[in-house]
Amino acid sequence: MSLWYTDFFMATPVKVKALVTRVVKHTPSVVSYQFAPQGRVPKFHPGQFLHLALDAYSPDRPWPESRVFSIASATSERARELSVTISVKGTYTQRIFNTLQEGSECWLKLPYGEFLFPDDRPLALVAGGVGITPYLSLLKHRLEIRSSQPIRLSYGVRSAEYYLFGELLNRCEAELPNFHMAVYCEDGSVPGNRGILDIAAIHDAAPGKALFFLSGPPAMISAFRNRLSGLGVEQNRIRVDDWE
C-alpha cells in the first residue's frame, strides 16, 4: 500500500440485506441498480467496492456466491442509498441482470478496496467504458464539498450509447473550478476526441506530480501502466482498479 493510504480509516465490513429501489438499463448489457439498505452501512471511501449476492445469507452459513462492484453512490447517502453499475459479461452477472428488479431483495457486503483518492494531490483519472464507475462516488463527494482539487478525467467509450453519467460529469465541469474532462469516442458520436484513449496525451495534459488512476479493461490497464512507467511516472503514483 502506498504511503498516502495510511491516512484512511478502514471500516470493518458488514453484511446487510438490501431492496432494489431503481433499475436503469443504459444499454442491452450495462445496467445500474439502486439499493435501500435494510441495516447499518459503515462509512466507506470513494473508490471502494461491495460484494453483491443474490441468494439469502444467514449467519450460520457461509457467505453465498457473489460478485464485486464499485460503489457508485456518495458515502453521505449510505443510510438510504447504495448503487452500482454492472456490465453483463458472464453467467453470474447475467443472473443478476435477469433476477434483480424493483422490489427484489439481495445481500451486500461492504466496504472493501484500496483504490482510494487523497484530497491533497492532483488526480489524473483514466476510465475505459464502465471503468467510469469507481470515480462516481469521488465526483459526487467533491461536488458536495465544492472541492478545488485539480482533477482531470479522461473517459473513453465506443459510442454515444456507452457514454454514461453525462449529467454528473456536466455538473462537475460547471461547478468544480479545477475539474477538466477529455472524452475519447471511437466512432466520433460524442463531442471530443475521435478515437481511443491516448495515454501519452493524457500524461502530457496531467497536472504536475499527479497521481494516475486507471480503471477499465484489464488489457488497457496493463498497457497504460507500462506506458506511464516508460514515460517516467513512478510506480507509487499509479493506482489501478484491477479486481475485474
PAZA-262534 format. One record per residue (C-alpha): chain; residue in one letter; x, y, z negated; residue number from 1. Coordinates in steps of 0.1 Angstrom, whole numbers. Last residue first. Layout:
// residues N
+-----+------+-------+-------+-------+-----+
! mol ! type !    xx !    yy !    zz ! seq !
+-----+------+-------+-------+-------+-----+
!   A !    A !     X !     Y !     Z ! NUM !
...
+-----+------+-------+-------+-------+-----+
//
This chain:
// residues 244
+-----+------+-------+-------+-------+-----+
! mol ! type !    xx !    yy !    zz ! seq !
+-----+------+-------+-------+-------+-----+
!   A !    E !  -124 !   -75 !   126 ! 244 !
!   A !    W !  -103 !   -67 !    95 ! 243 !
!   A !    D !   -79 !   -44 !   114 ! 242 !
!   A !    D !   -87 !    -9 !   103 ! 241 !
!   A !    V !   -52 !     5 !   108 ! 240 !
!   A !    R !   -31 !    31 !    90 ! 239 !
!   A !    I !     0 !    48 !   104 ! 238 !
!   A !    R !    20 !    74 !    85 ! 237 !
!   A !    N !    38 !    48 !    64 ! 236 !
!   A !    Q !    50 !    32 !    96 ! 235 !
!   A !    E !    69 !    64 !   106 ! 234 !
!   A !    V !    59 !    81 !   138 ! 233 !
!   A !    G !    89 !    82 !   162 ! 232 !
!   A !    L !    72 !    79 !   195 ! 231 !
!   A !    G !    81 !    42 !   197 ! 230 !
!   A !    S !    63 !    38 !   164 ! 229 !
!   A !    L !    33 !    55 !   179 ! 228 !
!   A !    R !    34 !    31 !   208 ! 227 !
!   A !    N !    36 !     1 !   186 ! 226 !
!   A !    R !     6 !    12 !   166 ! 225 !
!   A !    F !   -13 !    21 !   198 ! 224 !
!   A !    A !    -7 !   -13 !   214 ! 223 !
!   A !    S !   -17 !   -33 !   183 ! 222 !
!   A !    I !   -48 !   -11 !   176 ! 221 !
!   A !    M !   -60 !   -14 !   212 ! 220 !
!   A !    A !   -56 !   -51 !   213 ! 219 !
!   A !    P !   -75 !   -54 !   180 ! 218 !
!   A !    P !  -105 !   -35 !   193 ! 217 !
!   A !    G !  -112 !    -3 !   174 ! 216 !
!   A !    S !   -99 !    18 !   145 ! 215 !
!   A !    L !   -65 !    35 !   142 ! 214 !
!   A !    F !   -57 !    61 !   116 ! 213 !
!   A !    F !   -27 !    84 !   121 ! 212 !
!   A !    L !   -15 !   106 !    92 ! 211 !
!   A !    A !    -5 !   140 !   104 ! 210 !
!   A !    K !    31 !   153 !   100 ! 209 !
!   A !    G !    24 !   182 !   123 ! 208 !
!   A !    P !   -12 !   184 !   136 ! 207 !
!   A !    A !   -20 !   159 !   164 ! 206 !
!   A !    A !   -20 !   170 !   200 ! 205 !
!   A !    D !    12 !   153 !   211 ! 204 !
!   A !    H !     2 !   121 !   193 ! 203 !
!   A !    I !   -32 !   121 !   210 ! 202 !
!   A !    A !   -15 !   127 !   244 ! 201 !
!   A !    A !     8 !    97 !   238 ! 200 !
!   A !    I !   -22 !    76 !   226 ! 199 !
!   A !    D !   -42 !    81 !   257 ! 198 !
!   A !    L !   -77 !    68 !   252 ! 197 !
!   A !    I !   -93 !    56 !   284 ! 196 !
!   A !    G !  -106 !    75 !   314 ! 195 !
!   A !    R !  -123 !   108 !   320 ! 194 !
!   A !    N !  -115 !   134 !   294 ! 193 !
!   A !    G !  -144 !   154 !   280 ! 192 !
!   A !    P !  -181 !   155 !   289 ! 191 !
!   A !    V !  -197 !   121 !   287 ! 190 !
!   A !    S !  -206 !   102 !   319 ! 189 !
!   A !    G !  -169 !   101 !   330 ! 188 !
!   A !    D !  -168 !    64 !   336 ! 187 !
!   A !    E !  -141 !    56 !   311 ! 186 !
!   A !    C !  -151 !    83 !   286 ! 185 !
!   A !    Y !  -124 !    99 !   264 ! 184 !
!   A !    V !  -137 !   124 !   239 ! 183 !
!   A !    A !  -114 !   149 !   221 ! 182 !
!   A !    M !  -126 !   163 !   188 ! 181 !
!   A !    H !  -113 !   191 !   165 ! 180 !
!   A !    F !  -121 !   198 !   129 ! 179 !
!   A !    N !  -103 !   227 !   112 ! 178 !
!   A !    P !  -132 !   250 !   107 ! 177 !
!   A !    L !  -158 !   223 !    98 ! 176 !
!   A !    E !  -193 !   235 !   105 ! 175 !
!   A !    A !  -198 !   236 !   143 ! 174 !
!   A !    E !  -174 !   208 !   153 ! 173 !
!   A !    C !  -185 !   186 !   124 ! 172 !
!   A !    R !  -222 !   193 !   132 ! 171 !
!   A !    N !  -215 !   181 !   168 ! 170 !
!   A !    L !  -200 !   149 !   155 ! 169 !
!   A !    L !  -230 !   142 !   133 ! 168 !
!   A !    E !  -254 !   148 !   162 ! 167 !
!   A !    G !  -232 !   127 !   185 ! 166 !
!   A !    F !  -235 !    96 !   163 ! 165 !
!   A !    L !  -227 !    71 !   191 ! 164 !
!   A !    Y !  -212 !    74 !   226 ! 163 !
!   A !    Y !  -218 !    39 !   238 ! 162 !
!   A !    E !  -246 !    47 !   263 ! 161 !
!   A !    A !  -226 !    76 !   275 ! 160 !
!   A !    S !  -200 !    52 !   290 ! 159 !
!   A !    R !  -170 !    31 !   281 ! 158 !
!   A !    V !  -161 !    50 !   249 ! 157 !
!   A !    G !  -130 !    66 !   234 ! 156 !
!   A !    Y !  -130 !    90 !   205 ! 155 !
!   A !    S !  -100 !   111 !   195 ! 154 !
!   A !    L !  -108 !   129 !   162 ! 153 !
!   A !    R !   -85 !   156 !   149 ! 152 !
!   A !    I !   -89 !   166 !   112 ! 151 !
!   A !    P !   -72 !   195 !    95 ! 150 !
!   A !    Q !   -87 !   198 !    60 ! 149 !
!   A !    S !  -109 !   229 !    56 ! 148 !
!   A !    S !  -136 !   209 !    39 ! 147 !
!   A !    R !  -172 !   222 !    36 ! 146 !
!   A !    I !  -177 !   199 !     6 ! 145 !
!   A !    E !  -208 !   181 !    21 ! 144 !
!   A !    L !  -193 !   182 !    56 ! 143 !
!   A !    R !  -161 !   165 !    44 ! 142 !
!   A !    H !  -183 !   138 !    28 ! 141 !
!   A !    K !  -202 !   132 !    60 ! 140 !
!   A !    L !  -170 !   131 !    80 ! 139 !
!   A !    L !  -154 !   105 !    57 ! 138 !
!   A !    S !  -185 !    83 !    56 ! 137 !
!   A !    L !  -186 !    83 !    94 ! 136 !
!   A !    Y !  -149 !    75 !    99 ! 135 !
!   A !    P !  -151 !    38 !    94 ! 134 !
!   A !    T !  -179 !    37 !   121 ! 133 !
!   A !    I !  -160 !    52 !   151 ! 132 !
!   A !    G !  -144 !    18 !   158 ! 131 !
!   A !    V !  -178 !    10 !   175 ! 130 !
!   A !    G !  -161 !    22 !   207 ! 129 !
!   A !    G !  -124 !    29 !   202 ! 128 !
!   A !    A !  -117 !    54 !   175 ! 127 !
!   A !    V !   -85 !    74 !   167 ! 126 !
!   A !    L !   -84 !    97 !   137 ! 125 !
!   A !    A !   -55 !   121 !   133 ! 124 !
!   A !    L !   -56 !   134 !    97 ! 123 !
!   A !    P !   -38 !   164 !    83 ! 122 !
!   A !    R !   -28 !   158 !    46 ! 121 !
!   A !    D !   -43 !   169 !    13 ! 120 !
!   A !    D !   -76 !   151 !    13 ! 119 !
!   A !    P !   -62 !   115 !    14 ! 118 !
!   A !    F !   -82 !    91 !    36 ! 117 !
!   A !    L !   -86 !    54 !    28 ! 116 !
!   A !    F !   -85 !    23 !    48 ! 115 !
!   A !    E !   -78 !     3 !    16 ! 114 !
!   A !    G !  -107 !   -20 !    15 ! 113 !
!   A !    Y !  -136 !   -33 !    -6 ! 112 !
!   A !    P !  -168 !   -19 !   -22 ! 111 !
!   A !    L !  -190 !   -38 !   -23 ! 110 !
!   A !    K !  -211 !   -70 !   -20 ! 109 !
!   A !    L !  -244 !   -67 !    -2 ! 108 !
!   A !    W !  -274 !   -91 !    -1 ! 107 !
!   A !    C !  -303 !   -92 !    23 ! 106 !
!   A !    E !  -341 !   -85 !    22 ! 105 !
!   A !    S !  -361 !   -76 !    53 ! 104 !
!   A !    G !  -386 !   -47 !    51 ! 103 !
!   A !    E !  -376 !   -31 !    84 ! 102 !
!   A !    Q !  -359 !   -57 !   105 ! 101 !
!   A !    L !  -330 !   -81 !   100 ! 100 !
!   A !    T !  -332 !  -116 !   115 !  99 !
!   A !    N !  -323 !  -115 !   152 !  98 !
!   A !    F !  -295 !   -89 !   149 !  97 !
!   A !    I !  -282 !  -105 !   117 !  96 !
!   A !    R !  -282 !  -139 !   135 !  95 !
!   A !    Q !  -264 !  -125 !   165 !  94 !
!   A !    T !  -238 !  -111 !   140 !  93 !
!   A !    Y !  -235 !  -146 !   126 !  92 !
!   A !    T !  -231 !  -163 !   160 !  91 !
!   A !    G !  -207 !  -139 !   176 !  90 !
!   A !    K !  -202 !  -104 !   190 !  89 !
!   A !    V !  -231 !   -82 !   181 !  88 !
!   A !    S !  -216 !   -49 !   173 !  87 !
!   A !    I !  -226 !   -36 !   139 !  86 !
!   A !    T !  -234 !    -3 !   123 !  85 !
!   A !    V !  -237 !     0 !    85 !  84 !
!   A !    S !  -258 !    20 !    61 !  83 !
!   A !    L !  -262 !    24 !    23 !  82 !
!   A !    E !  -290 !    45 !     8 !  81 !
!   A !    R !  -307 !    54 !   -25 !  80 !
!   A !    A !  -280 !    52 !   -52 !  79 !
!   A !    R !  -252 !    54 !   -26 !  78 !
!   A !    E !  -261 !    88 !   -12 !  77 !
!   A !    S !  -231 !   106 !   -27 !  76 !
!   A !    T !  -208 !    79 !   -13 !  75 !
!   A !    A !  -218 !    91 !    22 !  74 !
!   A !    S !  -231 !    64 !    45 !  73 !
!   A !    A !  -212 !    45 !    72 !  72 !
!   A !    I !  -199 !    16 !    50 !  71 !
!   A !    S !  -176 !    -4 !    73 !  70 !
!   A !    F !  -188 !   -39 !    80 !  69 !
!   A !    V !  -178 !   -74 !    66 !  68 !
!   A !    R !  -195 !  -106 !    74 !  67 !
!   A !    S !  -213 !  -131 !    51 !  66 !
!   A !    E !  -217 !  -168 !    42 !  65 !
!   A !    P !  -231 !  -171 !     7 !  64 !
!   A !    W !  -214 !  -161 !   -25 !  63 !
!   A !    P !  -211 !  -193 !   -46 !  62 !
!   A !    R !  -240 !  -205 !   -68 !  61 !
!   A !    D !  -250 !  -198 !  -104 !  60 !
!   A !    P !  -251 !  -161 !   -99 !  59 !
!   A !    S !  -277 !  -165 !   -71 !  58 !
!   A !    Y !  -274 !  -150 !   -37 !  57 !
!   A !    A !  -301 !  -153 !   -10 !  56 !
!   A !    D !  -290 !  -158 !    26 !  55 !
!   A !    L !  -285 !  -129 !    49 !  54 !
!   A !    A !  -251 !  -118 !    35 !  53 !
!   A !    L !  -234 !   -85 !    42 !  52 !
!   A !    H !  -199 !   -78 !    28 !  51 !
!   A !    L !  -190 !   -42 !    24 !  50 !
!   A !    F !  -164 !   -18 !    37 !  49 !
!   A !    Q !  -142 !    12 !    26 !  48 !
!   A !    G !  -133 !    41 !    49 !  47 !
!   A !    P !  -149 !    68 !    27 !  46 !
!   A !    H !  -144 !    58 !    -9 !  45 !
!   A !    F !  -169 !    39 !   -30 !  44 !
!   A !    K !  -187 !    48 !   -62 !  43 !
!   A !    P !  -204 !    18 !   -77 !  42 !
!   A !    V !  -239 !     7 !   -65 !  41 !
!   A !    R !  -264 !    -1 !   -92 !  40 !
!   A !    G !  -294 !   -22 !   -81 !  39 !
!   A !    Q !  -320 !   -26 !   -55 !  38 !
!   A !    P !  -300 !   -10 !   -27 !  37 !
!   A !    A !  -321 !     7 !     0 !  36 !
!   A !    F !  -305 !    -3 !    33 !  35 !
!   A !    Q !  -300 !    14 !    67 !  34 !
!   A !    Y !  -290 !    -7 !    96 !  33 !
!   A !    S !  -274 !     4 !   128 !  32 !
!   A !    V !  -273 !   -16 !   161 !  31 !
!   A !    V !  -249 !   -22 !   189 !  30 !
!   A !    S !  -255 !   -51 !   214 !  29 !
!   A !    P !  -285 !   -40 !   235 !  28 !
!   A !    T !  -275 !    -4 !   229 !  27 !
!   A !    H !  -282 !    21 !   201 !  26 !
!   A !    K !  -307 !    -1 !   183 !  25 !
!   A !    V !  -316 !    18 !   151 !  24 !
!   A !    V !  -331 !    -2 !   122 !  23 !
!   A !    R !  -344 !    15 !    90 !  22 !
!   A !    T !  -354 !     6 !    55 !  21 !
!   A !    V !  -337 !   -28 !    51 !  20 !
!   A !    L !  -340 !   -38 !    15 !  19 !
!   A !    A !  -310 !   -46 !    -6 !  18 !
!   A !    K !  -299 !   -71 !   -33 !  17 !
!   A !    V !  -266 !   -61 !   -50 !  16 !
!   A !    K !  -233 !   -78 !   -57 !  15 !
!   A !    V !  -207 !   -56 !   -73 !  14 !
!   A !    P !  -171 !   -48 !   -65 !  13 !
!   A !    T !  -149 !   -32 !   -93 !  12 !
!   A !    A !  -142 !     4 !   -84 !  11 !
!   A !    M !  -108 !    14 !   -70 !  10 !
!   A !    F !   -95 !    47 !   -83 !   9 !
!   A !    F !   -76 !    64 !   -55 !   8 !
!   A !    D !   -43 !    82 !   -63 !   7 !
!   A !    T !   -22 !    51 !   -57 !   6 !
!   A !    Y !   -33 !    53 !   -21 !   5 !
!   A !    W !    -8 !    82 !   -14 !   4 !
!   A !    L !    21 !    58 !   -19 !   3 !
!   A !    S !    14 !    34 !     9 !   2 !
!   A !    M !     0 !     0 !     0 !   1 !
+-----+------+-------+-------+-------+-----+
//
